[in-house]
Amino acid sequence: MSRHRYVVVGVGAVGGGVAALLHEAGVDVTAVARGEHLARLQAEGLRLGVGHDERLVRLRTVASPAEVDWHDDTVVLLAVKSQQTAAALADLAAHAPPGTPVVCLQNGVSNERAALRHFAHVHAVTVMMPASHLAPGRVVVHSLGAPGLLDVGTYPSGVDAVDEALSADLRLAGFESVPRVDAMAWKHRKLLMNLGNGVDAACQEGPAADRLVALVREEGERVLRAAGIAVVSRQEDLARRGDLLRPLVRRDEAGSSTWQSLARRTGDVEVDHLNGEVVLLGRLHGVPTPANELVQVTLNRLARETGGVRGLDAADLLAVLGEQV
């Protein structure tokens, strides 16, 4: 039996999939949702697709941390998009006991530092989970292998009893998970992978898009080296993932988290915490990041204009950079 109760704040693709699978494994879970998604979950339950299977999961769901029955053994899994972190943390800080552990189940590397301003016990998860949330009340997990790979560690470094227990609960729910003392080094490698999310969301597939992704990642590698930030190697990352998350099904519903935000026309994307993180570090350390700056500006414009997905020709963006395919 789990040592903890979990409050999952943000039950979209990742948070919803994790909450539902933990619940099905017998773990105590309360989900915090909003809007039409909240209404569907409370009225009907979560329609959860896992591989080819689809089922209804009835989660305990509330609209705010104010409605949570907090206990000494409660752990928060923060799974909102990075651009929503500040508001979510303010809401949590107003209602959760200050000693509550907060686990950042999120892309990007800025959330943990933000959480540490409010809570003393912060943890980081490297999220490798092909999942989608395109309609209220529904989440799809696309892997026929493990539903996700979720390694966890204390922020800024180390492993404690919360990491050990959470990792065990995640494995109980079918996930691949191990505690890691260097969780942020793994999250920075994931950041480099996620730099291509904006290109995937905005641009038509093809050699030009591939070239633009290569450019943003090359800039990211240079910036992290200049900043002296520890990053696990690409080889280590590939070895860890192996074939654990393959094969993928329902590919027509699959796409990066940024692609999903544009497809749902949410009005915002997490690019400021992905490509924007590289831009910030580049400015701090004197490293030019023109490709990441262009992707950041382009994606924010598309989000504001609620533009469609994959409508741009990456060759046009390369031309702005003075690059060719």
Phi, psi and chi 1 to 4 in degrees:
 res  aa     phi    psi   chi1   chi2   chi3   chi4
   1 MET       -  141.8 -180.0  175.9  -70.2      -
   2 SER   -63.3  146.7  172.3      -      -      -
   3 ARG   -82.5  -12.4  -62.3 -175.5 -139.9  167.9
   4 HIS  -126.6  157.1  -63.3  -62.2      -      -
   5 ARG  -102.7  143.2  -49.9  166.6 -158.2 -116.0
   6 TYR  -116.4  136.5  -64.8   99.9      -      -
   7 VAL  -111.0  114.5  173.0      -      -      -
   8 VAL   -98.3  111.6 -177.9      -      -      -
   9 VAL   -97.3  108.9  179.0      -      -      -
  10 GLY    99.0  101.3      -      -      -      -
  11 VAL  -116.6   52.9  -76.3      -      -      -
  12 GLY   -83.3 -139.8      -      -      -      -
  13 ALA   -59.0  -54.6      -      -      -      -
  14 VAL   -77.9  -53.7  171.3      -      -      -
  15 GLY   -61.0  -41.2      -      -      -      -
  16 GLY   -65.8  -43.1      -      -      -      -
  17 GLY   -64.2  -43.2      -      -      -      -
  18 VAL   -66.6  -45.9  169.3      -      -      -
  19 ALA   -59.1  -45.7      -      -      -      -
  20 ALA   -66.0  -43.5      -      -      -      -
  21 LEU   -72.3  -34.7  -68.8  172.0      -      -
  22 LEU   -63.0  -44.8  -77.2  172.2      -      -
  23 HIS   -59.2  -44.8  171.5   78.4      -      -
  24 GLU   -64.9  -24.9  -71.0 -172.7  -31.8      -
  25 ALA   -83.9    1.5      -      -      -      -
  26 GLY    92.5   11.2      -      -      -      -
  27 VAL   -87.7  143.3  177.8      -      -      -
  28 ASP   -74.0  117.1 -170.9  -58.5      -      -
  29 VAL  -132.8  134.7  175.1      -      -      -
  30 THR  -119.6  129.0  -60.9      -      -      -
  31 ALA  -101.3  140.1      -      -      -      -
  32 VAL  -112.7  116.4 -179.9      -      -      -
  33 ALA  -130.4 -177.5      -      -      -      -
  34 ARG  -150.5  165.1   61.4 -177.5 -178.6  175.4
  35 GLY    61.4 -147.7      -      -      -      -
  36 GLU   -64.7  -31.8 -179.9   61.5   21.6      -
  37 HIS   -61.6  -45.7 -167.3   44.8      -      -
  38 LEU   -58.2  -47.2  167.1   68.0      -      -
  39 ALA   -59.8  -42.9      -      -      -      -
  40 ARG   -65.8  -44.1  -67.8  -73.8 -175.9   91.5
  41 LEU   -62.7  -41.0  -65.7 -177.0      -      -
  42 GLN   -72.7  -34.7  -70.4 -177.2  -32.5      -
  43 ALA   -82.8  -38.7      -      -      -      -
  44 GLU  -123.4  -22.6  -54.5  168.1    7.7      -
  45 GLY    97.0  174.1      -      -      -      -
  46 LEU   -91.2  124.1  176.7   68.7      -      -
  47 ARG   -80.3  109.3  -71.0  171.6   56.4 -148.5
  48 LEU  -110.3  118.2  176.0   68.9      -      -
  49 GLY   -97.7  127.2      -      -      -      -
  50 VAL  -128.0  110.3  179.9      -      -      -
  51 GLY    62.3 -128.3      -      -      -      -
  52 HIS   -87.9   -9.5  -65.9  -63.3      -      -
  53 ASP   -87.6  151.0  179.2   49.5      -      -
  54 GLU  -141.1  135.2 -171.3  153.5  -37.5      -
  55 ARG  -149.2  167.4   55.1 -161.5 -174.8 -103.8
  56 LEU  -101.0  127.9 -160.8   62.9      -      -
  57 VAL  -118.2  122.1 -178.8      -      -      -
  58 ARG   -96.4   98.7  -64.1 -161.9  174.0  -86.7
  59 LEU   -91.4  146.0  -69.1  168.0      -      -
  60 ARG   -68.9  117.1 -177.5 -168.4  -52.6  123.2
  61 THR  -129.6  134.3  -49.9      -      -      -
  62 VAL  -128.8  168.6  -61.5      -      -      -
  63 ALA   -93.1  -14.4      -      -      -      -
  64 SER  -159.8  154.0  162.3      -      -      -
  65 PRO   -57.4  -20.9  -27.8   37.1      -      -
  66 ALA   -63.0  -23.7      -      -      -      -
  67 GLU   -94.6    0.1  -59.6  176.0   35.6      -
  68 VAL   -81.5  140.1  171.5      -      -      -
  69 ASP   -87.6   92.7 -173.8   13.4      -      -
  70 TRP   -76.9  141.0  -64.7   96.7      -      -
  71 HIS  -133.7  166.7  -62.7  -92.7      -      -
  72 ASP   -64.2  -24.1  -70.4  -17.2      -      -
  73 ASP   -98.8   14.2   59.9   -6.1      -      -
  74 THR   -81.3  135.9  -60.4      -      -      -
  75 VAL  -122.5  133.1  173.2      -      -      -
  76 VAL   -89.9  130.3  169.6      -      -      -
  77 LEU  -105.1  105.6  -57.1 -176.3      -      -
  78 LEU   -87.2  112.8 -174.7   61.1      -      -
  79 ALA  -127.4   20.6      -      -      -      -
  80 VAL   -75.4  163.7  -62.0      -      -      -
  81 LYS   -65.0  153.7  -64.6  -73.8  178.0   59.2
  82 SER   -59.5  -32.7  -65.2      -      -      -
  83 GLN   -70.8  -11.5   70.7  -89.4   21.4      -
  84 GLN  -102.4    0.8  -60.1  156.0   -7.4      -
  85 THR   -63.9  -44.6  -69.9      -      -      -
  86 ALA   -58.3  -46.3      -      -      -      -
  87 ALA   -66.4  -40.3      -      -      -      -
  88 ALA   -64.8  -40.8      -      -      -      -
  89 LEU   -67.5  -39.1  -74.0  172.2      -      -
  90 ALA   -61.4  -41.5      -      -      -      -
  91 ASP   -65.9  -43.5 -157.8    9.7      -      -
  92 LEU   -62.6  -45.1  -81.3  169.4      -      -
  93 ALA   -61.6  -27.6      -      -      -      -
  94 ALA   -76.8  -16.8      -      -      -      -
  95 HIS  -130.9  -30.2  -58.1  -69.8      -      -
  96 ALA   -83.2  143.2      -      -      -      -
  97 PRO   -56.5  142.5  -24.2   34.3      -      -
  98 PRO   -62.9  -21.1   17.9  -30.0      -      -
  99 GLY   -85.9    3.3      -      -      -      -
 100 THR   -66.6  126.8  -57.4      -      -      -
 101 PRO   -68.3  138.3  -18.1   31.6      -      -
 102 VAL  -118.7  123.5  173.4      -      -      -
 103 VAL  -108.8  121.5 -180.0      -      -      -
 104 CYS   -87.3   98.0  -64.4      -      -      -
 105 LEU   -94.9   65.7 -168.0   70.8      -      -
 106 GLN  -145.0  156.2  -59.7  165.3  -76.5      -
 107 ASN   -74.6  164.0  -76.3  -27.5      -      -
 108 GLY    85.5  172.7      -      -      -      -
 109 VAL  -127.6   11.4  -66.4      -      -      -
 110 SER   -97.6  -14.4   61.2      -      -      -
 111 ASN   -70.4  -39.5  -58.5  -67.8      -      -
 112 GLU   -62.0  -44.2  -70.8   79.9    6.0      -
 113 ARG   -64.3  -38.5 -170.1  169.6 -173.5  -90.0
 114 ALA   -64.2  -41.8      -      -      -      -
 115 ALA   -64.8  -34.6      -      -      -      -
 116 LEU   -66.5  -18.7 -155.0   58.9      -      -
 117 ARG   -69.1  -24.5  -66.3 -178.1 -174.5  -85.9
 118 HIS  -110.3  -31.7  -61.9  -85.4      -      -
 119 PHE  -131.1  138.4  -65.5   91.4      -      -
 120 ALA   -76.8  -24.0      -      -      -      -
 121 HIS  -115.4   99.9  -54.0  -70.0      -      -
 122 VAL  -119.9  142.8  175.5      -      -      -
 123 HIS  -133.0  154.5  -55.8  -98.2      -      -
 124 ALA  -120.7  138.1      -      -      -      -
 125 VAL  -121.8  130.1  174.8      -      -      -
 126 THR   -82.4  113.8  -54.3      -      -      -
 127 VAL   -95.6  112.4  178.6      -      -      -
 128 MET  -123.4   93.9  -59.7 -176.9 -170.1      -
 129 MET  -149.8  100.3 -175.7  173.3  170.4      -
 130 PRO   -72.8   96.1   22.3  -27.9      -      -
 131 ALA  -140.5  161.1      -      -      -      -
 132 SER  -142.3  151.9   58.1      -      -      -
 133 HIS  -140.4   97.2  166.6   53.5      -      -
 134 LEU  -112.1   -9.7  -62.5  177.6      -      -
 135 ALA  -144.6  147.1      -      -      -      -
 136 PRO   -56.1  136.7  -24.0   34.0      -      -
 137 GLY    81.5    5.1      -      -      -      -
 138 ARG  -138.5  136.0 -173.9  166.7 -176.1  -95.9
 139 VAL  -135.0  139.7  166.0      -      -      -
 140 VAL  -121.6  129.6  175.8      -      -      -
 141 VAL  -104.7  120.8  178.1      -      -      -
 142 HIS   -91.4  -13.2  -63.6  -82.3      -      -
 143 SER   -82.6  135.4  171.6      -      -      -
 144 LEU   -85.3  -10.3  -71.2 -179.8      -      -
 145 GLY   -89.2 -136.0      -      -      -      -
 146 ALA   -64.5  145.4      -      -      -      -
 147 PRO   -66.3  -22.3   20.8  -31.4      -      -
 148 GLY  -175.1  163.7      -      -      -      -
 149 LEU  -117.9  113.1 -163.0  163.6      -      -
 150 LEU  -131.1   79.9  -55.0  172.4      -      -
 151 ASP   -80.2  143.8  -68.8  -13.5      -      -
 152 VAL  -133.3  147.1   57.2      -      -      -
 153 GLY  -158.3  164.0      -      -      -      -
 154 THR   -72.4  145.8  -59.7      -      -      -
 155 TYR   -99.5  133.8  179.4   79.1      -      -
 156 PRO   -83.2  -18.2   29.1  -35.0      -      -
 157 SER  -160.0  161.9   63.8      -      -      -
 158 GLY   109.8  177.1      -      -      -      -
 159 VAL  -139.8  136.7  164.7      -      -      -
 160 ASP  -131.4 -171.0   67.4    7.9      -      -
 161 ALA   -64.6  -32.1      -      -      -      -
 162 VAL   -64.4  -43.7  170.5      -      -      -
 163 ASP   -61.1  -44.7  -59.6  -47.5      -      -
 164 GLU   -62.2  -45.5  -62.3  -78.6    0.6      -
 165 ALA   -69.3  -42.5      -      -      -      -
 166 LEU   -62.9  -44.5  172.6   56.7      -      -
 167 SER   -59.6  -41.4 -175.2      -      -      -
 168 ALA   -64.6  -40.8      -      -      -      -
 169 ASP   -65.7  -39.2  -72.8  -22.4      -      -
 170 LEU   -64.2  -40.5  -70.6  169.2      -      -
 171 ARG   -65.1  -37.7  -67.8 -166.2  -61.4  -87.6
 172 LEU   -58.9  -33.7 -177.5   67.0      -      -
 173 ALA   -85.3    2.3      -      -      -      -
 174 GLY   102.9   -5.3      -      -      -      -
 175 PHE   -79.3  156.1  -66.3   94.5      -      -
 176 GLU   -86.4  127.5  -72.7  -74.0  -23.6      -
 177 SER  -159.5  135.6  177.9      -      -      -
 178 VAL  -137.2  149.9  -62.7      -      -      -
 179 PRO   -74.2  143.4  -14.9   29.8      -      -
 180 ARG  -136.3  129.6  -68.7 -162.4  178.7  -85.2
 181 VAL   -71.0  -23.9  -62.9      -      -      -
 182 ASP  -111.2   46.8   58.1  -13.7      -      -
 183 ALA   -57.1  -35.5      -      -      -      -
 184 MET   -72.0  -28.3  -67.8  -52.8  -63.9      -
 185 ALA   -64.9  -35.3      -      -      -      -
 186 TRP   -72.4  -37.8  -70.4   84.9      -      -
 187 LYS   -67.8  -31.8  -71.2 -157.6   75.9  163.3
 188 HIS   -69.8  -33.3  -82.9   89.9      -      -
 189 ARG   -65.0  -41.7  172.9   53.6   56.4 -174.7
 190 LYS   -63.8  -36.3 -179.8   69.4 -170.9  -51.9
 191 LEU   -56.5  -45.0  170.6   67.1      -      -
 192 LEU   -60.8  -38.7  -68.4  170.9      -      -
 193 MET   -63.9  -42.3  -66.3  171.3   57.6      -
 194 ASN   -71.5  -10.3  -73.0  146.5      -      -
 195 LEU   -62.4  -21.0  -64.3  178.8      -      -
 196 GLY   -83.8   -6.0      -      -      -      -
 197 ASN   -59.8  -42.0  -74.7   12.0      -      -
 198 GLY   -64.6  -37.5      -      -      -      -
 199 VAL   -66.4  -43.8 -179.2      -      -      -
 200 ASP   -58.3  -38.1  166.4   71.1      -      -
 201 ALA   -76.1  -38.4      -      -      -      -
 202 ALA   -94.9  -28.6      -      -      -      -
 203 CYS  -112.8  150.8  -61.8      -      -      -
 204 GLN   -64.7  145.0  -58.6  157.5   15.8      -
 205 GLU   -68.1  151.3  -63.7  179.0  -15.8      -
 206 GLY   147.7 -179.4      -      -      -      -
 207 PRO   -58.4  -35.5  -24.2   33.6      -      -
 208 ALA   -66.0  -42.3      -      -      -      -
 209 ALA   -64.4  -40.7      -      -      -      -
 210 ASP   -61.3  -40.6  -65.7  -17.8      -      -
 211 ARG   -65.8  -40.2  175.1   59.2 -179.1  152.5
 212 LEU   -66.0  -40.5 -175.3   54.7      -      -
 213 VAL   -60.6  -43.0  169.6      -      -      -
 214 ALA   -60.2  -40.3      -      -      -      -
 215 LEU   -65.1  -45.8  -72.9  174.0      -      -
 216 VAL   -66.2  -34.5  -64.6      -      -      -
 217 ARG   -73.5  -37.0  -71.6  176.9  176.2  163.9
 218 GLU   -62.0  -42.9  -71.9  165.3    9.9      -
 219 GLU   -61.4  -41.3  -71.6 -179.6   -0.9      -
 220 GLY   -61.3  -43.0      -      -      -      -
 221 GLU   -60.4  -44.4  -64.9  -89.4   11.2      -
 222 ARG   -63.6  -41.8  -72.6 -163.7  -66.1  -86.7
 223 VAL   -65.7  -44.9  160.8      -      -      -
 224 LEU   -65.1  -36.0  -66.2 -179.0      -      -
 225 ARG   -64.1  -45.4  -79.0 -163.6  -59.3  -88.8
 226 ALA   -63.3  -33.9      -      -      -      -
 227 ALA   -81.4   -8.7      -      -      -      -
 228 GLY    69.2   29.6      -      -      -      -
 229 ILE   -90.0  130.9  -66.2  172.7      -      -
 230 ALA   -69.1  132.7      -      -      -      -
 231 VAL  -139.5  130.9 -172.9      -      -      -
 232 VAL   -69.1  155.9  -60.9      -      -      -
 233 SER   -74.2  160.2   69.7      -      -      -
 234 ARG   -61.6  -34.9 -174.6  169.1  179.3  -88.4
 235 GLN   -65.9  -41.2  -70.2   70.8   28.3      -
 236 GLU   -62.7  -41.7  -71.8  174.9  -76.6      -
 237 ASP   -64.2  -44.9  174.3   69.6      -      -
 238 LEU   -64.0  -38.9  -70.6  172.2      -      -
 239 ALA   -65.9  -37.7      -      -      -      -
 240 ARG   -66.4  -42.9  174.9   65.4 -179.7  116.9
 241 ARG   -74.8  -42.6  -77.2 -176.1  -73.4  137.0
 242 GLY    47.7 -131.4      -      -      -      -
 243 ASP  -108.5   21.9  -69.6  -34.2      -      -
 244 LEU   -62.1  -31.2  -66.2  173.1      -      -
 245 LEU  -106.7   22.6  -55.7  178.5      -      -
 246 ARG  -123.6  157.4  -62.2  175.7 -176.8  171.1
 247 PRO   -78.5  167.6   30.3  -35.1      -      -
 248 LEU  -103.7  143.6  -59.9 -178.0      -      -
 249 VAL  -123.0  170.3  -63.8      -      -      -
 250 ARG    54.6   47.0  -53.1 -172.1 -166.9 -162.6
 251 ARG   -63.8  -22.5  -63.0  -59.9  -65.1  -90.7
 252 ASP   -67.1  -19.7   58.5  -42.1      -      -
 253 GLU  -101.0    1.2  -60.7  176.7   71.9      -
 254 ALA   -95.7  148.6      -      -      -      -
 255 GLY   176.5  165.1      -      -      -      -
 256 SER   -62.1  165.5   71.2      -      -      -
 257 SER   -60.5  -34.6   55.6      -      -      -
 258 THR   -68.6  -42.2  -54.0      -      -      -
 259 TRP   -57.0  -42.7  177.4   88.6      -      -
 260 GLN   -64.6  -40.0  -68.0  178.3   49.4      -
 261 SER   -62.9  -43.2  -67.6      -      -      -
 262 LEU   -66.2  -41.0  -80.7 -170.7      -      -
 263 ALA   -63.6  -35.2      -      -      -      -
 264 ARG   -86.3   -4.6  -69.1  168.1   53.0 -148.4
 265 ARG    53.4   51.8  -60.4 -178.7 -175.6  -87.3
 266 THR   -74.8  -19.1   60.7      -      -      -
 267 GLY    93.4   -6.7      -      -      -      -
 268 ASP  -150.6  161.2   59.6   16.7      -      -
 269 VAL  -140.0  167.9  -71.4      -      -      -
 270 GLU   -92.5   18.2   60.0 -171.5  -15.6      -
 271 VAL   -62.1  -29.5   69.2      -      -      -
 272 ASP   -64.1  -22.7  -70.4  -18.2      -      -
 273 HIS  -102.7    2.2  -61.5  -89.5      -      -
 274 LEU  -114.4  -87.7  -58.8  177.5      -      -
 275 ASN   -60.3  -34.3  -56.3   85.9      -      -
 276 GLY   -65.1  -28.6      -      -      -      -
 277 GLU   -66.1  -40.7 -177.8   73.4   18.3      -
 278 VAL   -66.0  -41.5  170.6      -      -      -
 279 VAL   -60.4  -45.8  171.2      -      -      -
 280 LEU   -60.3  -50.2  170.3   62.4      -      -
 281 LEU   -64.5  -36.0  -71.7  170.9      -      -
 282 GLY   -62.2  -42.1      -      -      -      -
 283 ARG   -68.3  -35.2  -70.4  169.6  179.8  168.7
 284 LEU   -69.0  -30.7  -72.4  171.8      -      -
 285 HIS  -116.4   12.0  -63.4  -81.3      -      -
 286 GLY    70.4   33.1      -      -      -      -
 287 VAL  -112.8  120.3  179.5      -      -      -
 288 PRO   -64.5  139.7  -18.9   31.7      -      -
 289 THR  -135.9   56.3   57.8      -      -      -
 290 PRO   -62.8  -37.2   22.0  -34.0      -      -
 291 ALA   -67.3  -43.0      -      -      -      -
 292 ASN   -67.5  -37.5  -79.9  -79.5      -      -
 293 GLU   -61.1  -43.6  -70.0  177.7   31.1      -
 294 LEU   -65.2  -43.2 -179.7   59.4      -      -
 295 VAL   -64.4  -41.5  169.8      -      -      -
 296 GLN   -60.5  -49.7 -178.6 -175.4   13.7      -
 297 VAL   -63.4  -43.2  168.9      -      -      -
 298 THR   -63.8  -44.7  -60.3      -      -      -
 299 LEU   -69.3  -38.1  -94.8  -65.5      -      -
 300 ASN   -65.0  -37.7  -80.9  -35.0      -      -
 301 ARG   -63.7  -46.2  175.0  179.4   58.7   78.7
 302 LEU   -61.0  -39.9  -72.8  174.6      -      -
 303 ALA   -65.4  -42.8      -      -      -      -
 304 ARG   -63.2  -38.5  -72.6 -168.0  -57.3  -89.7
 305 GLU   -86.1    3.4  -63.1  171.5   -4.0      -
 306 THR    46.5   49.0   60.1      -      -      -
 307 GLY   -73.9  161.3      -      -      -      -
 308 GLY   -77.8  174.1      -      -      -      -
 309 VAL   -88.9  148.6  -63.0      -      -      -
 310 ARG    50.6   42.2  -65.6  175.8 -178.4  157.1
 311 GLY  -100.0   -8.3      -      -      -      -
 312 LEU   -98.0  151.3  -58.4 -177.4      -      -
 313 ASP   -92.5  116.5 -173.1  -19.2      -      -
 314 ALA   -60.7  -23.9      -      -      -      -
 315 ALA   -60.6  -33.3      -      -      -      -
 316 ASP   -68.1  -37.4  -66.5  -26.0      -      -
 317 LEU   -70.5  -38.6  -62.5 -180.0      -      -
 318 LEU   -61.8  -38.8  -71.1  175.1      -      -
 319 ALA   -62.2  -37.2      -      -      -      -
 320 VAL   -60.3  -34.4  172.3      -      -      -
 321 LEU   -84.6   -3.3  -61.5  169.3      -      -
 322 GLY    74.3   25.8      -      -      -      -
 323 GLU  -113.2  157.3  -64.8  -83.1  -15.2      -
 324 GLN  -126.9  164.6  -64.1  179.5  -20.5      -
 325 VAL   -66.5      - -178.5      -      -      -
